[in-house]
Amino acid sequence: MFFSSLMFLVVIPVCLLKFIFNFNHLLNSLLTLEFVSLSFLLGLSEIICVYDNHNVFLLYFLVMVVCEGVLGLSFLILMSFNYGNDYLFSFNKLTC
């Protein structure tokens, strides 16, 4: 139990520093935010298991983490579609 609480206290600042220093890369930032969310889930589950036995809050938090991940990935796809260089519209010119 001591190791998991120590890991929770070390992982959060390291991930936040990684997010601050690599904010130019969108996919890396999204992965770092997901890792921060999972670290918060680890800490929250440890606190809930020690003090209380209501695991419904963990489920609520997990739903919010999934929604955050879906919004981030949809933002990534939207940015790739609007500003990407994948030549998606060049297929229409080949058929004319």
N, C-alpha and C positions, 0 to 999 in steps of 0.2 A: 504494500500500500504506500509505503514511503517513496518508492521509486516512481510510481505513477504520479504522485503529487509533485515530485521534483521534475518529472518530465513535462507536466503541464505548465509549471512555472518557467521552464527554460524554452519550450517550443514556441510559445506565444510571442515573446519579444523577438526571437530569431526570425520567425515568419513575418512579423510586421516590419522588421528591418529589411528583409528581402523584398517585401512589397514596396517599400519606400524607394529602395535603390534600383529596382527593375520595373518602374512604372511605364516605361516606353514599350515594353513587349506585352501585348494584351493577353495572349494565351498564358504566359508565365504569371501574370498578375492574377488571372482567374484561378489558376491552380494554387497559387499561394493563398488566395482568399478561401478556397475550399479547405486547404490544410488548416488554416486558422479556425475555420468553423468546426472542423473535426476535433481540433484541440480543445475548443470550448466545450464541445460535446463530451469529451473525455473528462474535463474538469467538472462539468455540471453533473455528469453521472456519478462521479466520485462523491461530490457534495451531497447529492440526493441519497445515495446509498448510505452515507454516514449518518445524516440527520433525519431523513424522512424516507418513506418507502413509496412515494407516489411517482411512479415511472411515467405517468401521463405527460408530465412536463417535458420529458425527454422526447416523446413522440411529437409534441408540438414543435419543439426546437428542430427536430429532424425534418419536419415538413417545411419549416422556414428555410432551412439550409438547402433543401431540394429546390424550392422556389427560387432562391438566390442563384443557384447553379443554372437553372433553366433560363432565367433572365440574362445571366452573363453569357451563356452560349448563344442565345438568340441575338444578343447584341453583337457578338463576334461574327455570326453569320451575316447579319445585316451590314456590318462594316466591310466584310469581305465581299459581299455582293455589290455594294455601292462604290467602294474605293479599290476593289481588287483588280488584278491584272490577269484574269483567267480567260479572257477572250470568249466569254459565253455567248455574246451576241454575234460573233463572227460566223456562227453556223447558219444564221438566217441569210447572210449574204452569199453563201455558197449555193443555196438552193435557187436563187433568182436567176 
